[in-house]
Amino acid sequence: MSYQGRISRTTQLVSIGLLNMPLIVITVLLGLIGVMVLYSVAGGDFSPWAWRHATRLAVGLLLMYAIANLDLRTIFNFSYPIYGGVFLLLIAVELFGNSGMGAQRWLNLGFVTLQPSEFMRFALIMALARYYHTLHRDDVSQPLGLVMPMAMIGLPAFFVFVQPDLGTALMLAASGICLVFLAGVSMRYFLAGIAIAIAAVPVVWNYLFEYQKERVLVFLDPERDPLGAGYHIIQSKIGIGSGGLFGKGIAQGTQSQLNFLPERHTDFVFAIYAEELGFIGSLILIFLFAVMIFLMFNIAAQMRHRFSQLTIAGFAFALSIYVTVNLAMVMGLAPVVGVPLPFISYGGTSLLTFMAGLGVILSMERQPMADLPK
């Protein structure tokens, strides 16, 4: 069936075989690796994390397939409303949010608890992609053309920062800035932005909470507080280093089974994976992420219009940023900022958001010739 035929029959479900199977297979493999690691973290028990992760993975696959069936014009038309709705959720977190681990990040809707900052990551990418799709290319690097993108990035990043969630705020800003770069904004603005950011470091430092400052100081010198703020990273590096070439085996890692490593089912899940699957297993996991990111960029390069190009490339950059920062964090190459490992770490909002993003990519790939308004 031709692409035009697929577009015209929007009321008929698309066959799985017409979607990007390599991307879907890698997604399932990463999700199942997450189930396996969470099973191990719980001491060889599917409760409490592994079965929930598996359930969310199944729901996420259905969500991904449903979004893949959407008409691209529907995704385009709803990109701004989705951004606005998620931004309102961020404001609601400040007013009614639940606190946990020293931060107010979650919104309890009764039947489900959400972390809106995770949704904002992809809502921001789609909104920026739509903005640059409709903006004339000659206006991309004009000062007035930068006001709206900076506001769209800065406002949600600020609300996330004051939760306080410095890590997610930085990831949100980085993802948005990457898309602005992809849109073709002049390099002089990026150099100016870097200079401003460096100059603002002393000011921002004064507004950080003490535990956030301590994380940065511990990154520079982990031994300054080995039983306190430095404990996470020291135990994480012990786990990664003790895995050797082939690892200790599933549910055989001492860091998880003897409860040495805190947050081992969320931000530090890679340390457990590396301890139990070793260097070879770690390379396989990194390879899967690399192939997924490559496939995304390859799809983006085939798109006809800027909305799809920028959205898919923005998703690819966001995924690469999250993976890179998480791995650097658990290996002691970056401060601990609370960034989960996509598809692997326990967390429903993060997993479902990435799955929804993949659904958008699949929808765009099957409709490369769709007509979108300017």
PERAQUI-V652365 format. One record per pair of residues at least 24 apart in sequence whose C-alpha atoms are under 10 Angstrom apart, sorted by the first residue. I is the first residue (numbers start at 1). J is the second residue. D is the distance in whole Angstrom. If there is no record, write none. Layout:
# PERAQUI-V652365
i: [I/I]
j: [J/J]
d: [D/D]
This chain:
# PERAQUI-V652365
i: [2/3/3/3/3/3/3/4/4/4/4/4/5/6/6/6/6/7/7/7/7/7/7/7/7/7/8/8/9/10/10/10/10/11/11/11/12/13/13/13/13/13/14/14/14/14/14/14/14/15/15/16/16/18/18/19/19/19/19/19/19/19/19/20/20/20/20/20/20/20/21/22/22/22/23/23/23/23/23/23/23/23/23/23/24/24/24/24/24/24/24/24/25/26/26/26/26/27/27/27/27/27/27/27/27/27/28/28/28/28/29/29/29/30/30/30/30/30/30/30/31/31/31/31/31/31/31/31/31/31/32/32/32/33/33/33/33/33/34/34/34/34/34/34/34/34/34/34/35/35/35/35/36/36/36/36/37/37/37/37/37/37/37/37/37/37/37/37/37/38/38/38/38/38/38/38/38/38/38/39/39/39/40/40/40/40/40/40/40/40/40/40/40/41/41/41/41/41/41/41/41/41/41/41/41/41/42/42/42/42/42/42/43/43/43/43/43/43/43/43/44/44/44/44/45/49/49/49/49/50/50/52/52/52/53/53/53/53/53/53/53/55/56/56/56/56/56/56/56/57/57/57/57/57/58/59/59/59/60/60/60/60/60/60/60/60/60/61/61/61/61/61/62/62/62/63/63/63/63/63/63/63/64/64/64/64/64/64/64/64/64/64/64/64/65/65/65/65/65/65/65/66/66/66/66/67/67/67/67/67/67/67/67/67/67/68/68/68/68/68/68/68/68/68/68/68/68/69/69/69/69/69/69/70/70/70/70/70/70/71/71/71/71/71/71/72/72/72/72/72/72/72/72/72/72/72/72/72/73/73/73/73/73/73/74/75/75/75/75/76/76/76/76/76/76/76/76/77/77/77/77/78/78/78/78/79/79/79/79/79/79/79/79/79/79/80/80/80/80/80/80/80/81/81/82/82/82/82/82/82/82/83/83/83/83/83/83/83/83/83/83/83/83/84/84/84/84/84/85/85/85/86/86/86/86/86/86/86/86/86/87/87/87/87/87/87/87/87/87/87/88/88/89/89/89/89/89/89/90/90/90/90/90/90/90/90/90/90/91/91/91/91/92/93/93/93/93/94/94/94/94/97/99/102/102/102/102/103/103/103/103/104/104/104/104/104/105/105/105/105/105/106/112/113/113/114/114/114/114/115/115/115/115/116/116/116/116/117/117/117/117/117/117/117/117/117/117/117/117/118/118/118/118/118/118/118/118/118/118/119/119/119/119/119/119/119/120/120/120/120/120/120/120/121/121/121/121/121/121/121/121/121/121/121/121/121/121/121/121/121/121/122/122/122/122/122/122/122/122/122/122/122/122/123/123/123/124/124/124/124/124/124/124/124/124/124/124/125/125/125/125/125/125/125/125/125/125/125/125/125/125/125/125/125/125/126/126/126/126/126/126/126/126/126/126/126/127/127/127/127/128/128/128/128/128/128/128/128/128/128/128/129/129/129/129/129/129/129/129/129/129/129/129/129/129/130/130/130/130/130/130/130/131/131/131/131/132/132/132/132/132/132/132/132/132/133/133/133/133/133/133/133/133/133/133/134/134/134/134/134/135/136/137/137/137/138/139/140/140/140/140/140/141/141/141/141/141/141/141/141/142/142/143/145/146/146/146/149/149/149/149/150/150/150/152/153/153/161/162/162/164/164/164/165/165/165/165/166/166/166/166/166/166/167/167/167/167/167/167/167/167/168/168/168/168/168/169/170/170/171/171/171/171/171/171/172/172/172/174/174/174/175/175/175/175/175/175/175/175/175/176/176/176/177/178/178/178/178/178/178/179/179/179/179/179/179/179/179/180/180/181/182/182/182/182/182/183/183/183/212/212/212/213/214/214/215/215/215/215/216/216/216/216/217/218/218/218/219/219/219/219/219/219/220/220/220/220/222/229/230/231/231/231/232/232/232/232/232/232/232/232/232/233/233/233/233/233/233/233/233/233/233/233/233/234/234/234/234/235/235/235/235/235/235/236/236/236/236/236/236/236/236/236/236/236/236/236/236/236/237/237/237/237/237/237/238/238/238/239/239/239/239/239/239/239/239/239/239/240/240/240/240/240/240/240/240/240/240/240/240/240/241/241/241/241/241/241/242/242/242/242/242/242/243/243/243/243/243/243/243/243/243/243/243/243/244/244/244/244/244/244/244/245/245/245/245/245/245/245/245/245/246/246/246/246/246/246/246/246/246/247/247/247/247/247/247/247/247/247/247/247/248/248/248/248/248/248/249/249/249/249/249/249/250/250/250/251/251/252/252/253/263/263/263/264/264/265/265/265/265/265/266/266/266/266/266/266/266/266/267/267/267/267/267/267/267/267/267/267/267/267/267/267/267/268/268/268/268/268/268/268/268/268/268/268/269/269/269/269/269/269/269/269/270/270/270/270/270/270/270/270/271/271/271/273/286/286/286/289/289/289/289/290/290/290/292/292/292/293/293/293/293/296/296/296/296/299/299/299/299/299/300/300/300/300/302/302/303/303/303/303/303/303/303/304/304/304/304/304/305/305/305/305/305/306/307/307/308/308/308/308/308/308/308/308/309/309/309/309/311/311/311/311/312/312/312/312/312/312/312/313/315/315/315/315/315/316/316/316/318/319]
j: [366/365/366/367/368/369/370/366/367/368/369/370/367/69/71/366/367/69/70/71/72/366/367/368/369/370/71/370/71/69/70/71/72/69/70/71/69/65/66/68/69/70/65/66/68/69/70/363/366/65/69/65/68/362/366/65/68/69/359/362/363/365/366/295/299/361/362/363/365/366/362/291/292/295/288/291/292/293/294/295/296/358/361/362/61/64/65/292/355/358/359/362/292/288/289/291/292/57/61/288/289/292/343/354/355/358/57/58/61/343/285/288/343/57/285/288/289/342/343/344/56/57/58/60/61/342/343/344/345/351/57/343/344/273/285/343/344/345/265/269/270/273/341/342/343/344/345/346/343/344/345/346/250/251/273/344/250/251/264/265/269/270/272/273/276/277/344/345/346/251/264/265/266/269/272/273/344/345/346/250/251/265/249/250/251/252/253/256/257/265/272/273/276/250/251/252/253/255/256/257/259/264/265/269/272/273/251/256/257/259/264/265/250/251/252/253/256/257/258/259/250/251/252/257/251/265/345/346/347/265/346/346/347/348/343/344/345/346/347/348/351/348/346/347/348/349/351/352/355/343/348/351/352/355/352/351/352/355/348/351/352/353/354/355/356/358/359/352/355/356/358/359/355/356/359/352/353/355/356/357/358/359/352/353/354/355/356/357/358/359/360/361/362/363/355/356/358/359/360/362/363/356/359/360/363/355/356/357/358/359/360/361/362/363/364/356/357/358/359/360/361/362/363/364/365/366/367/359/360/362/363/364/366/359/360/362/363/364/367/360/363/364/366/367/370/307/308/360/363/364/365/366/367/368/369/370/371/372/364/367/370/371/372/373/372/126/360/363/364/126/127/129/130/307/308/372/373/127/130/372/373/123/126/127/130/122/123/124/125/126/127/128/129/130/131/123/124/126/127/128/130/131/123/127/119/120/122/123/124/126/127/119/120/121/122/123/124/125/126/127/128/152/156/120/123/124/127/152/116/120/123/116/117/118/119/120/121/123/124/156/116/117/119/120/123/124/152/155/156/159/116/156/114/115/116/117/119/120/115/116/117/119/120/156/157/159/160/163/116/156/159/160/116/117/159/160/163/159/160/162/163/163/163/163/164/165/211/162/163/164/165/160/162/163/164/165/160/162/163/164/165/163/348/348/349/347/348/349/350/347/348/349/350/160/349/350/353/156/157/159/160/161/163/165/168/169/172/349/350/160/168/171/172/349/350/351/352/353/354/349/350/352/353/354/356/357/153/156/157/160/168/172/353/153/156/157/168/169/171/172/173/174/175/176/314/315/318/350/353/354/357/172/175/176/311/314/315/318/353/354/356/357/360/311/353/357/149/152/153/156/172/173/175/176/179/311/314/152/153/172/175/176/177/178/179/180/307/310/311/312/313/314/315/318/357/176/179/307/308/310/311/312/314/315/357/360/152/176/307/311/152/153/176/177/179/180/183/307/310/311/314/176/179/180/182/183/306/307/308/309/310/311/312/313/314/306/307/308/310/311/373/374/183/306/307/374/179/180/182/183/184/306/307/310/374/183/305/306/307/308/309/310/372/373/374/306/307/372/373/374/374/374/183/184/185/184/185/180/183/184/185/186/180/183/184/185/186/187/188/189/185/186/189/185/180/185/189/176/177/179/180/176/177/180/176/177/180/208/207/208/208/209/212/212/337/338/339/208/209/212/337/338/339/212/325/335/336/337/338/339/340/322/337/338/339/340/337/337/339/318/321/322/325/337/339/318/321/322/317/318/321/314/315/316/317/318/319/320/321/322/314/317/318/314/310/313/314/317/318/321/310/311/312/313/314/315/317/318/310/314/314/309/310/313/314/317/306/309/310/335/336/337/335/335/336/334/335/336/337/334/335/336/337/335/332/335/336/329/332/333/334/335/336/332/333/334/335/332/336/336/260/261/262/260/261/262/263/264/268/330/332/336/261/262/268/271/329/330/331/332/333/334/335/336/261/330/331/332/260/261/262/268/271/330/260/261/262/264/268/269/270/271/272/274/275/329/330/331/332/271/274/275/330/331/332/271/275/331/270/271/272/273/274/275/276/278/330/331/270/271/272/273/274/275/276/277/278/279/282/330/331/271/274/275/278/279/331/271/274/275/276/278/279/271/272/273/274/275/276/277/278/279/280/281/282/274/275/276/277/278/279/280/274/275/276/277/278/279/280/281/282/274/275/276/277/278/279/280/281/282/272/273/274/275/276/277/278/279/280/281/282/273/274/275/276/277/278/273/274/275/276/277/278/275/276/277/275/276/276/277/277/338/345/346/345/346/340/344/345/346/347/338/339/340/341/344/345/346/347/326/327/329/330/336/337/338/339/340/341/342/344/345/346/347/326/327/329/330/331/336/338/339/340/341/345/326/327/330/340/341/344/345/346/326/327/330/331/340/341/344/345/327/330/331/344/323/324/327/319/320/323/342/319/320/323/316/319/320/317/318/319/320/358/361/362/365/361/362/364/365/368/361/364/365/368/365/368/364/365/366/367/368/369/370/367/368/369/370/371/368/369/370/371/372/372/364/372/360/361/363/364/365/367/368/370/361/364/365/368/357/360/361/364/357/358/360/361/362/364/365/361/354/357/358/360/361/357/358/361/354/354]
d: [10/10/7/6/8/7/9/9/8/9/7/8/10/10/10/8/8/10/10/7/9/8/6/9/9/7/9/10/9/7/7/6/10/9/9/9/8/9/9/9/6/9/9/9/8/6/10/10/9/10/9/8/10/10/8/9/8/10/10/6/8/8/7/9/10/9/7/10/8/9/10/9/8/8/10/9/6/9/10/7/8/9/10/9/9/9/10/9/10/9/10/9/10/7/8/8/7/9/9/9/9/8/8/10/8/9/8/9/8/9/10/8/9/10/8/8/8/9/6/7/9/6/9/10/10/9/5/6/9/9/8/9/8/9/9/8/7/10/9/9/10/9/9/9/6/4/7/8/9/7/9/9/8/9/9/9/8/8/10/8/7/9/7/6/9/10/8/9/10/10/9/6/9/8/9/9/8/8/7/9/8/10/9/6/4/8/8/8/8/10/8/9/9/9/7/9/9/9/6/7/9/7/6/8/7/9/8/8/8/10/10/8/9/6/8/9/8/6/9/10/8/6/9/9/9/8/10/7/9/10/8/9/9/8/9/9/9/7/8/7/9/10/10/9/6/9/7/7/10/8/9/7/8/8/10/10/8/9/9/7/5/8/9/5/7/10/9/9/7/9/9/9/9/10/9/8/10/7/6/10/10/7/9/10/9/6/5/8/6/4/8/9/8/9/9/9/9/6/9/8/9/9/7/10/9/9/7/9/9/5/6/9/8/7/10/9/10/8/5/6/7/5/4/8/9/8/10/8/9/8/6/10/9/9/8/10/6/9/10/10/7/9/10/8/9/10/9/8/7/6/10/9/7/9/10/7/9/8/10/10/8/8/6/9/10/9/8/9/9/8/9/9/7/8/9/8/9/10/9/9/9/10/9/9/10/10/7/9/9/6/5/9/9/7/10/8/9/8/5/9/8/9/9/9/9/9/10/6/9/9/8/9/7/10/9/5/6/9/8/6/10/9/10/10/9/9/9/10/10/9/9/6/8/10/7/6/10/7/9/9/8/9/9/7/9/9/10/9/6/9/9/10/9/9/6/9/10/9/9/6/7/10/9/7/10/7/7/9/9/9/7/9/9/9/9/9/8/8/9/9/7/9/9/9/8/9/9/9/6/5/7/9/9/5/7/8/8/10/6/8/8/10/10/9/9/10/8/6/10/9/9/6/8/9/8/10/10/8/9/9/6/10/10/9/7/8/8/9/9/10/8/10/9/7/6/9/9/7/9/7/8/9/6/9/10/10/10/8/9/10/10/8/9/10/9/10/9/9/8/6/9/10/7/8/10/9/8/10/9/10/10/9/9/9/9/9/7/8/7/8/9/7/10/10/10/9/10/7/7/9/8/10/9/7/10/10/10/10/9/9/7/6/10/10/7/10/10/8/6/9/9/6/7/9/10/10/10/8/9/8/6/9/8/9/10/10/8/10/9/9/8/9/8/10/7/8/9/9/8/8/9/10/8/9/10/8/7/5/8/8/5/6/9/10/8/8/5/9/9/8/10/9/10/10/8/10/10/9/10/7/10/7/7/8/10/9/8/5/5/9/9/8/9/9/7/9/9/10/8/5/8/9/9/8/9/10/9/9/7/7/6/8/10/9/7/5/6/9/10/8/8/9/9/9/9/8/9/8/9/10/8/9/9/9/9/8/10/9/10/9/9/8/9/9/8/8/10/9/10/8/7/8/10/10/9/9/8/4/6/6/10/10/8/7/7/10/10/9/10/8/7/7/9/10/8/8/10/10/9/8/8/7/8/9/7/5/9/10/8/9/8/9/9/10/10/9/7/7/8/10/7/8/10/8/5/9/8/9/9/9/10/9/7/8/8/10/8/9/7/9/9/8/10/10/10/10/6/6/8/9/5/8/9/8/10/8/9/9/7/8/7/5/8/9/9/9/8/9/10/10/9/8/9/9/6/6/8/9/8/8/10/9/9/10/9/10/8/6/7/6/10/10/9/8/9/9/9/8/7/6/9/10/9/9/9/7/9/9/7/9/9/5/8/10/9/9/6/7/8/7/10/10/7/6/7/9/9/9/9/6/7/9/7/5/9/10/10/10/8/5/7/8/5/5/9/10/8/8/9/9/8/9/8/7/9/9/9/10/9/6/9/8/10/9/9/9/6/4/6/7/5/7/10/10/10/9/7/9/9/5/6/9/9/9/10/8/5/5/6/8/9/9/9/8/6/4/6/6/7/9/10/9/7/5/4/4/4/7/8/8/10/10/9/6/5/7/7/9/10/8/5/6/9/9/6/7/10/7/6/10/9/10/10/10/9/9/10/9/6/6/9/9/9/6/8/8/5/5/7/7/9/9/8/9/9/6/6/5/7/10/9/6/8/10/8/9/8/6/10/10/9/9/8/8/8/10/10/9/8/8/7/6/8/8/7/7/9/10/8/8/8/9/7/8/10/9/10/9/9/8/8/9/10/8/10/8/9/10/8/10/7/7/9/8/10/10/8/9/9/7/10/9/9/8/10/8/8/8/7/10/9/5/8/10/10/6/6/9/10/8/8/9/9/8/10/9/9/9/8/10/6/8/9/8/10/10/9/10/10/9/9/8/9/9/9/8/6/9/8/9/10/9/7/8/10/8/10/10/10/10/8]
